[in-house]
Amino acid sequence: MQAKAPQHPRDVAALIEVLDAEKHASPWLQQYLDALERQKDMPQKQANLPTLAKQRGFGIIDALVAVVIFAFGMAALAALYVRMAPQPYQDINVMQVQASANGLFAALSANPSILPVNVTGATNVSQMPQDLQSWFTQTASVLPGLTVSITSGPNATGDSCTPQSCGITLQMSWTQLGATRTQTFNGQVGIS
């Protein structure tokens, strides 16, 4: 009887069982059984090959997508840093302007004899009254491009400016990050 060549792995397994049952197997039959054993494992290995190839390609795509997402994240962080980096510098200038305005009102309160005072667009210390030159020098040292205008006006009750009571408008302009910023302060020196 001639055996039909197996077509399916289950047929190969059945043939191996039948031939193993024969105790008088010859060496060529043993070689044939070994070949059939190797053939039995082959369809499973071949079935796994497309899956492995697919997984390798998908892993590369995963890595590329991860790199692109990481690059976008880093670009967003860089943009955020560029936008926020000047902020502390701006805040410091605003605080210095407010402190300088308080200093001017304190200097005028300490020496009301210089009232009324009017200064328009002072950009250097020589344009300031003698009693305010040290204030201007100190303020100009911390604010680049400083321009100061001081205007005396009526006090809170509407009376004209006197050394005892005077309304003051202070306008300070300075250069910050290439642009000119201006802050105006209104205050009163003395009691009305």
Backbone bond lengths (Angstrom), bond angles and torsions (degrees), N, CA, C in turn:
res aa  C-N    CA-C-N  psi(-1)  N-CA   C-N-CA  omega(-1)  CA-C   N-CA-C  phi
1 M - - - 1.434 - - 1.521 108.35 -
2 Q 1.299 115.10 133.31 1.452 120.11 -178.12 1.533 107.99 -101.62
3 A 1.362 116.45 129.87 1.462 120.56 -177.87 1.512 110.18 -80.09
4 K 1.298 114.33 139.33 1.461 120.73 177.80 1.532 108.12 -79.77
5 A 1.345 116.76 138.81 1.464 120.26 -179.82 1.527 109.58 -64.70
6 P 1.295 117.19 131.36 1.474 119.79 -177.49 1.525 111.38 -68.45
7 Q 1.319 117.51 144.18 1.457 123.64 -178.69 1.531 112.46 -108.20
8 H 1.269 116.04 -19.95 1.458 120.37 -173.99 1.521 108.71 -129.40
9 P 1.321 118.03 148.59 1.471 119.14 -178.85 1.517 112.74 -56.37
10 R 1.328 118.66 -31.99 1.463 119.61 178.39 1.526 110.49 -67.37
11 D 1.360 117.48 -34.30 1.462 121.19 177.14 1.526 110.29 -66.28
12 V 1.339 117.05 -38.92 1.458 121.35 178.93 1.514 109.57 -63.59
13 A 1.308 116.86 -43.55 1.462 120.78 179.78 1.529 110.48 -63.07
14 A 1.327 117.25 -40.61 1.463 120.42 179.58 1.522 110.78 -65.77
15 L 1.337 116.68 -40.33 1.462 120.59 179.80 1.526 110.21 -65.17
16 I 1.337 117.26 -40.91 1.460 120.65 179.20 1.524 110.21 -62.10
17 E 1.317 116.86 -40.32 1.470 119.99 179.17 1.528 110.80 -63.11
18 V 1.325 116.14 -41.87 1.472 119.91 -179.22 1.522 110.32 -65.11
19 L 1.326 116.48 -45.52 1.457 119.71 -177.60 1.526 111.89 -70.33
20 D 1.326 117.39 -32.57 1.467 120.73 176.74 1.529 110.66 -66.30
21 A 1.295 115.10 -30.06 1.456 119.09 -178.27 1.536 110.55 -67.50
22 E 1.297 116.03 -26.18 1.465 120.15 178.84 1.528 109.01 -75.47
23 K 1.302 116.86 118.25 1.464 120.80 -176.57 1.529 112.08 -79.50
24 H 1.268 118.01 -17.43 1.457 119.91 -174.65 1.529 111.33 -102.76
25 A 1.333 117.37 41.76 1.460 121.28 -177.85 1.517 110.35 -69.41
26 S 1.286 115.53 137.88 1.463 121.19 179.80 1.533 108.88 -87.43
27 P 1.365 116.80 168.32 1.471 118.83 -179.78 1.526 112.71 -60.31
28 W 1.326 116.51 -39.12 1.470 116.98 179.49 1.526 110.52 -66.03
29 L 1.345 116.42 -33.15 1.447 120.56 177.26 1.536 109.90 -67.81
30 Q 1.327 116.97 -36.26 1.469 120.63 177.94 1.529 109.98 -65.57
31 Q 1.336 116.66 -40.51 1.456 120.13 177.24 1.539 110.68 -64.15
32 Y 1.328 114.40 -39.67 1.465 119.34 178.60 1.526 109.89 -63.97
33 L 1.308 117.79 -40.29 1.466 121.69 178.86 1.546 110.68 -64.78
34 D 1.328 116.25 -40.86 1.470 119.64 178.07 1.532 110.55 -63.32
35 A 1.333 115.68 -41.48 1.468 119.45 178.27 1.520 110.47 -63.62
36 L 1.339 115.75 -42.11 1.471 118.95 177.90 1.525 111.25 -63.87
37 E 1.317 116.86 -36.04 1.475 120.94 178.53 1.526 110.42 -63.53
38 R 1.322 115.93 -43.37 1.470 119.72 177.91 1.528 110.64 -65.61
39 Q 1.330 116.59 -38.20 1.454 121.14 -179.76 1.535 110.57 -67.22
40 K 1.300 116.89 -32.19 1.452 121.26 -179.49 1.543 110.30 -62.90
41 D 1.341 118.47 -37.91 1.458 122.19 -179.54 1.528 112.67 -79.28
42 M 1.321 117.29 -21.84 1.448 121.32 -173.42 1.531 113.75 -63.48
43 P 1.344 122.06 -44.62 1.471 119.48 -178.68 1.534 111.57 -60.70
44 Q 1.327 118.05 -34.24 1.464 119.76 179.12 1.526 110.02 -68.18
45 K 1.316 117.87 -41.05 1.460 120.52 178.76 1.521 110.39 -65.60
46 Q 1.336 117.60 -41.14 1.453 121.03 179.31 1.527 110.51 -67.04
47 A 1.303 117.17 -35.94 1.461 120.27 179.21 1.533 110.23 -65.95
48 N 1.325 117.70 -30.07 1.467 120.80 -179.27 1.532 112.60 -81.31
49 L 1.317 119.37 -19.91 1.455 121.18 -175.64 1.522 113.76 -59.60
50 P 1.331 121.06 -48.12 1.468 119.38 -179.85 1.535 111.88 -61.97
51 T 1.316 117.56 -35.44 1.458 121.13 -179.90 1.524 110.15 -65.67
52 L 1.353 116.98 -43.84 1.453 119.93 179.54 1.524 111.03 -64.09
53 A 1.326 117.59 -42.31 1.462 120.75 179.49 1.521 109.66 -63.40
54 K 1.306 116.90 -41.39 1.457 121.06 178.96 1.526 110.45 -63.04
55 Q 1.304 117.08 -41.37 1.455 120.79 -178.35 1.525 111.17 -65.87
56 R 1.295 117.95 -39.15 1.461 120.01 178.82 1.516 110.42 -63.67
57 G 1.315 118.10 -46.33 1.463 121.82 179.16 1.513 111.67 -64.02
58 F 1.282 118.07 -39.29 1.456 122.07 179.90 1.519 110.33 -67.46
59 G 1.327 117.51 -34.21 1.461 121.12 177.46 1.520 111.45 -64.45
60 I 1.310 118.08 -38.08 1.458 121.88 178.28 1.523 109.77 -67.28
61 I 1.312 116.56 -41.75 1.467 120.22 178.00 1.522 109.91 -63.99
62 D 1.321 116.65 -41.24 1.473 119.81 176.47 1.520 110.70 -57.96
63 A 1.312 116.23 -44.63 1.463 120.37 -179.06 1.524 110.92 -64.31
64 L 1.318 117.78 -41.70 1.461 120.93 178.75 1.528 111.59 -64.89
65 V 1.312 116.96 -41.49 1.470 120.44 177.92 1.523 109.87 -64.10
66 A 1.307 116.89 -41.52 1.466 120.40 178.74 1.532 110.79 -63.04
67 V 1.326 117.50 -40.28 1.469 120.84 178.74 1.525 110.10 -64.96
68 V 1.325 117.96 -42.03 1.470 121.41 179.41 1.527 110.32 -64.00
69 I 1.321 117.44 -44.36 1.469 120.48 178.66 1.529 110.32 -63.53
70 F 1.317 117.15 -42.07 1.464 121.13 177.79 1.527 110.83 -62.11
71 A 1.341 116.69 -41.47 1.472 120.63 179.98 1.527 110.62 -63.60
72 F 1.338 117.51 -42.81 1.462 119.93 177.44 1.528 111.22 -63.53
73 G 1.311 116.97 -39.63 1.467 120.52 177.67 1.511 111.89 -62.65
74 M 1.330 116.65 -44.02 1.462 120.20 179.24 1.529 111.05 -66.13
75 A 1.337 117.66 -38.16 1.464 120.54 177.50 1.533 110.26 -64.24
76 A 1.324 117.01 -39.30 1.468 120.48 177.89 1.524 110.99 -65.24
77 L 1.324 117.51 -41.46 1.464 120.22 176.98 1.522 111.48 -64.03
78 A 1.323 117.43 -39.85 1.462 120.71 178.71 1.525 110.34 -63.92
79 A 1.331 117.05 -42.77 1.468 120.55 178.50 1.521 110.94 -63.68
80 L 1.315 116.50 -40.04 1.465 120.68 178.20 1.525 110.69 -64.36
81 Y 1.318 116.79 -41.92 1.462 120.61 179.18 1.518 110.79 -63.80
82 V 1.329 117.30 -44.99 1.466 121.23 -179.53 1.523 110.12 -61.12
83 R 1.307 115.72 -37.57 1.466 119.63 -178.85 1.528 112.07 -74.20
84 M 1.332 117.49 -36.16 1.459 120.55 -174.56 1.529 114.06 -94.04
85 A 1.307 119.47 -17.71 1.462 121.20 -176.62 1.529 113.20 -58.56
86 P 1.347 120.19 -42.17 1.464 118.93 -179.91 1.533 113.91 -72.35
87 Q 1.317 118.80 -15.05 1.463 121.82 -174.10 1.531 113.66 -56.54
88 P 1.327 120.80 -48.74 1.469 118.58 178.64 1.524 112.47 -60.21
89 Y 1.329 116.61 -35.63 1.463 120.59 178.63 1.527 110.04 -63.59
90 Q 1.327 117.16 -42.86 1.461 121.26 178.96 1.518 110.64 -64.37
91 D 1.313 117.24 -43.99 1.456 120.82 -179.33 1.520 111.51 -61.82
92 I 1.318 116.90 -39.08 1.458 120.58 179.30 1.525 109.99 -63.33
93 N 1.347 117.89 -43.04 1.457 120.45 179.07 1.522 111.71 -62.96
94 V 1.336 117.35 -41.70 1.462 120.31 179.72 1.529 110.14 -63.78
95 M 1.317 116.67 -41.55 1.469 119.65 178.03 1.528 110.91 -65.04
96 Q 1.340 117.77 -38.16 1.456 120.66 178.83 1.523 111.29 -67.20
97 V 1.321 117.12 -37.18 1.466 120.67 177.34 1.526 109.78 -64.54
98 Q 1.308 117.34 -44.44 1.463 120.07 179.38 1.528 111.32 -64.22
99 A 1.317 117.05 -41.79 1.468 120.48 178.35 1.534 110.24 -64.77
100 S 1.341 116.95 -38.80 1.465 120.50 179.50 1.523 110.64 -67.11
101 A 1.327 117.74 -38.90 1.471 120.56 177.50 1.522 110.09 -63.43
102 N 1.323 116.49 -43.27 1.472 119.42 176.26 1.528 110.48 -61.10
103 G 1.340 116.11 -38.19 1.462 120.41 178.19 1.520 112.19 -63.67
104 L 1.343 116.58 -39.68 1.467 119.60 177.91 1.526 110.64 -64.66
105 F 1.330 117.29 -46.47 1.466 119.56 179.70 1.529 110.63 -63.15
106 A 1.321 117.72 -34.46 1.466 120.90 176.55 1.523 110.90 -67.70
107 A 1.340 117.17 -40.85 1.469 120.66 179.12 1.524 110.75 -65.63
108 L 1.322 117.38 -39.73 1.467 120.64 178.59 1.527 110.68 -68.86
109 S 1.329 117.40 -36.83 1.473 120.44 177.98 1.526 110.67 -68.54
110 A 1.334 116.23 -34.97 1.468 120.11 -179.25 1.529 111.60 -72.94
111 N 1.336 116.35 -28.38 1.462 120.51 -178.23 1.528 109.10 -134.68
112 P 1.349 118.65 72.88 1.460 120.84 -176.62 1.525 113.59 -70.77
113 S 1.318 118.12 -6.41 1.466 120.12 -178.95 1.531 112.04 -66.04
114 I 1.344 118.40 -19.68 1.475 119.75 179.87 1.526 111.89 -82.32
115 L 1.332 116.82 -5.60 1.458 119.82 179.09 1.517 110.06 -80.08
116 P 1.288 119.58 147.94 1.449 128.71 -7.19 1.530 110.90 -72.46
117 V 1.319 115.61 148.19 1.462 121.36 179.34 1.531 108.22 -126.92
118 N 1.315 115.38 136.04 1.461 121.39 177.05 1.522 108.61 -135.74
119 V 1.305 116.09 120.36 1.460 123.23 178.31 1.520 106.13 -131.69
120 T 1.330 116.06 130.63 1.456 119.48 -178.90 1.517 109.82 -120.24
121 G 1.326 116.74 119.17 1.465 122.90 173.66 1.512 115.12 60.14
122 A 1.300 118.35 41.72 1.468 121.14 179.22 1.527 109.48 -72.06
123 T 1.334 115.13 124.87 1.465 119.94 178.70 1.521 111.72 -115.06
124 N 1.339 117.33 -8.34 1.471 119.29 175.13 1.523 109.23 -141.94
125 V 1.303 115.10 165.11 1.462 122.12 -170.79 1.529 112.50 -63.31
126 S 1.318 118.36 -29.33 1.466 120.55 -177.70 1.529 112.58 -68.83
127 Q 1.307 117.78 -16.96 1.462 120.92 179.62 1.527 112.41 -86.77
128 M 1.315 116.96 -3.21 1.463 121.50 -178.42 1.529 110.00 -98.21
129 P 1.347 116.92 152.60 1.464 119.28 172.77 1.528 109.89 -60.58
130 Q 1.299 116.50 152.02 1.466 123.01 -175.87 1.523 112.17 -51.77
131 D 1.342 117.44 -43.26 1.464 120.70 -176.28 1.528 113.12 -72.04
132 L 1.307 118.32 -13.35 1.471 121.06 -179.26 1.532 112.92 -110.54
133 Q 1.327 117.12 3.83 1.473 119.73 -177.80 1.529 112.21 -66.66
134 S 1.317 118.13 -38.18 1.471 119.08 179.08 1.535 110.30 -67.39
135 W 1.343 117.20 -37.19 1.465 120.08 176.31 1.524 110.29 -62.06
136 F 1.344 116.88 -45.89 1.459 120.86 -179.13 1.532 110.73 -63.32
137 T 1.328 117.52 -42.99 1.462 121.14 -179.47 1.529 110.74 -61.34
138 Q 1.313 115.98 -44.48 1.468 120.26 179.85 1.527 110.84 -65.38
139 T 1.321 117.44 -42.59 1.469 121.10 -179.22 1.524 111.39 -68.44
140 A 1.341 116.87 -41.38 1.474 120.58 -179.59 1.525 111.54 -66.16
141 S 1.336 117.44 -23.85 1.470 119.36 179.88 1.530 112.05 -72.39
142 V 1.332 117.85 -21.75 1.471 119.71 -178.98 1.532 113.26 -108.77
143 L 1.336 117.24 -13.70 1.467 120.49 179.95 1.522 109.68 -121.28
144 P 1.326 117.95 110.33 1.470 120.48 -178.67 1.529 111.24 -68.44
145 G 1.318 116.26 141.96 1.468 121.47 176.64 1.513 113.52 66.70
146 L 1.321 118.01 34.98 1.469 122.29 -175.10 1.522 111.98 -68.44
147 T 1.325 115.31 132.88 1.465 123.57 171.42 1.516 106.25 -130.19
148 V 1.354 116.20 131.59 1.462 121.29 -176.22 1.516 110.12 -124.14
149 S 1.339 115.36 136.18 1.464 121.94 170.42 1.516 107.43 -128.10
150 I 1.328 116.48 129.03 1.462 122.03 178.43 1.518 107.14 -123.42
151 T 1.318 116.56 127.98 1.452 121.50 -179.63 1.521 108.69 -126.53
152 S 1.341 115.75 127.77 1.460 120.72 174.69 1.523 107.53 -90.29
153 G 1.314 115.55 143.03 1.461 119.79 179.57 1.511 110.44 -148.06
154 P 1.309 115.69 -170.19 1.462 119.05 -179.73 1.523 111.26 -63.03
155 N 1.324 114.98 153.68 1.461 119.30 178.61 1.525 110.10 -78.68
156 A 1.302 117.48 -171.58 1.463 121.92 -174.34 1.520 112.72 -65.00
157 T 1.317 117.76 -25.63 1.475 120.07 179.96 1.514 111.87 -91.58
158 G 1.348 117.34 -2.09 1.458 120.84 178.39 1.512 113.77 94.57
159 D 1.323 117.99 -0.79 1.464 120.73 177.97 1.524 109.33 -75.28
160 S 1.336 115.38 155.22 1.457 119.22 -179.12 1.532 110.71 -67.31
161 C 1.336 115.16 159.55 1.468 122.37 -175.51 1.519 110.69 -67.99
162 T 1.321 115.38 130.23 1.472 123.12 173.61 1.524 107.11 -134.19
163 P 1.325 117.78 165.78 1.472 118.71 176.36 1.522 113.41 -60.84
164 Q 1.310 118.32 -21.18 1.461 120.37 -179.87 1.535 111.79 -82.92
165 S 1.322 117.63 -28.60 1.457 121.09 -177.32 1.523 109.49 -158.09
166 C 1.340 114.67 122.85 1.463 118.72 -176.37 1.523 110.46 -151.77
167 G 1.315 115.61 136.45 1.468 120.42 172.71 1.518 109.22 -85.25
168 I 1.297 117.16 135.31 1.470 122.24 -176.97 1.528 108.96 -124.34
169 T 1.336 115.54 133.81 1.464 121.74 171.01 1.525 107.17 -114.64
170 L 1.312 115.72 122.30 1.463 122.22 -179.59 1.518 107.94 -114.92
171 Q 1.318 115.54 125.52 1.464 119.96 175.64 1.521 107.89 -120.23
172 M 1.325 114.62 123.16 1.465 120.80 179.90 1.522 108.78 -118.84
173 S 1.334 116.26 131.78 1.465 122.21 175.47 1.518 107.74 -122.72
174 W 1.327 116.47 143.28 1.462 121.55 179.16 1.513 109.05 -148.99
175 T 1.314 115.59 164.15 1.466 121.70 -179.76 1.521 108.61 -96.31
176 Q 1.319 114.06 130.27 1.471 119.55 179.83 1.516 109.11 -141.47
177 L 1.322 116.64 117.96 1.469 123.34 179.62 1.528 111.61 53.50
178 G 1.323 116.06 41.44 1.462 121.04 176.48 1.513 114.81 82.94
179 A 1.311 119.08 -1.50 1.465 122.33 -179.74 1.527 109.22 -120.70
180 T 1.321 115.62 153.79 1.460 120.49 177.75 1.515 109.08 -92.94
181 R 1.323 115.69 127.31 1.470 121.64 176.77 1.515 108.49 -111.70
182 T 1.314 115.89 146.01 1.460 121.47 -177.81 1.515 109.30 -131.29
183 Q 1.320 115.21 139.55 1.466 121.47 176.91 1.526 107.12 -133.99
184 T 1.322 115.69 134.99 1.466 120.89 179.32 1.520 109.30 -115.60
185 F 1.337 115.55 134.98 1.465 122.38 179.60 1.531 108.29 -122.79
186 N 1.312 115.87 137.43 1.469 121.86 174.57 1.507 107.53 -118.38
187 G 1.321 116.44 134.42 1.456 119.59 -179.94 1.519 110.24 -155.07
188 Q 1.289 114.22 177.31 1.462 119.75 178.75 1.513 108.50 -130.96
189 V 1.310 113.84 139.51 1.457 121.07 176.40 1.529 106.51 -110.30
190 G 1.296 116.40 128.38 1.464 120.84 179.90 1.516 111.27 88.22
191 I 1.344 114.27 -179.58 1.457 120.57 -177.67 1.517 108.43 -111.56
192 S 1.310 116.14 135.77 1.470 118.69 -179.07 1.496 112.15 -90.51
